[in-house]
């Protein structure tokens, strides 16, 4: 697979991220490394959000409406895929700037 395809695959579940990481490890260019960082940061934020919401809902069931905010992460995944498909190194809204220079093991 080429780097553009691997960049797109990195946003499709954590398994897709692992495939993109290991398949492109030796031939990764800046585009792939950038999108690997963005997608890993997105997955970490999504997991943290879901854990926090689950704990809150267990404590206060009326807060179950907060789970609807997870649609934001789906929108961010779609934006990331579009950026990768267009070969653009553009940060994701809200959380993208945080993860541009994180995860040194990727680069």
C-alpha positions in Angstrom: 0.0 0.0 0.0 1.2 3.5 -0.6 1.4 6.2 2.1 -1.8 7.9 1.0 -3.8 4.7 1.5 -2.1 4.0 4.8 -2.9 7.5 6.0 -6.6 6.9 5.2 -6.6 3.4 6.8 -5.0 4.8 10.0 -8.3 6.5 10.9 -10.4 3.4 10.5 -10.4 1.8 14.0 -7.3 1.1 16.1 -6.7 -2.0 14.1 -6.5 0.1 11.0 -4.0 2.3 12.8 -1.9 -0.7 13.7 -2.0 -1.9 10.1 -0.9 1.5 8.8 1.8 1.8 11.4 3.4 -1.5 10.8 2.9 -1.7 7.0 4.3 1.8 6.5 7.0 1.7 9.2 9.9 1.5 6.8 8.7 3.7 4.0 6.7 6.3 5.9 6.8 9.8 4.6 5.8 13.0 6.4 2.1 12.7 5.4 1.8 9.2 6.8 3.6 10.1 10.0 1.4 13.2 10.4 -1.8 11.3 10.0 -0.7 8.5 12.3 -0.1 11.1 15.0 -3.5 12.7 14.4 -5.4 9.5 14.3 -3.7 8.0 17.4 -4.5 11.3 19.3 -8.1 11.1 18.1 -8.4 7.5 19.3 -6.9 8.4 22.7 -9.3 11.3 23.2 -12.2 9.2 22.1 -11.4 6.5 24.5 -10.9 8.9 27.4 -14.2 10.7 26.6 -16.1 7.4 26.5 -14.5 6.2 29.8 -15.4 9.5 31.5 -19.0 9.5 30.2 -19.5 5.9 31.2 -18.3 6.6 34.8 -20.6 9.7 34.9 -23.6 7.7 33.7 -23.0 5.0 36.2 -23.0 7.7 39.0 -25.7 9.9 37.6 -27.9 8.1 35.0 -29.6 11.3 33.9 -26.3 12.3 32.2 -26.7 9.6 29.6 -27.4 12.3 27.1 -23.7 13.1 27.2 -23.1 10.0 25.1 -24.5 11.7 22.1 -21.5 14.0 22.0 -19.4 11.0 20.8 -20.8 11.9 17.3 -18.1 14.6 17.4 -15.4 11.9 17.2 -17.1 10.4 14.2 -17.1 13.8 12.5 -13.4 14.2 13.3 -12.6 10.8 11.9 -14.4 11.7 8.6 -12.5 15.0 8.5 -9.2 13.2 9.1 -10.0 10.7 6.3 -10.8 13.6 3.9 -7.5 15.4 4.8 -5.6 12.2 4.2 -7.3 11.5 0.9 -6.5 15.0 -0.3 -2.9 14.6 1.0 -3.2 17.6 3.2 -1.4 17.9 6.6 -4.1 19.9 8.3 -4.8 19.4 12.0 -8.1 18.1 13.1 -10.4 20.7 14.7 -10.4 21.0 18.5 -7.7 18.4 19.2 -5.4 18.4 16.2 -2.8 21.0 17.3 -2.2 19.1 20.5 -1.0 15.9 18.7 1.1 17.5 15.9 4.4 17.0 17.7 3.5 14.2 20.1 4.2 10.5 19.9 8.0 10.5 19.1 8.0 6.8 18.4 6.1 7.5 15.1 8.7 9.9 13.6 
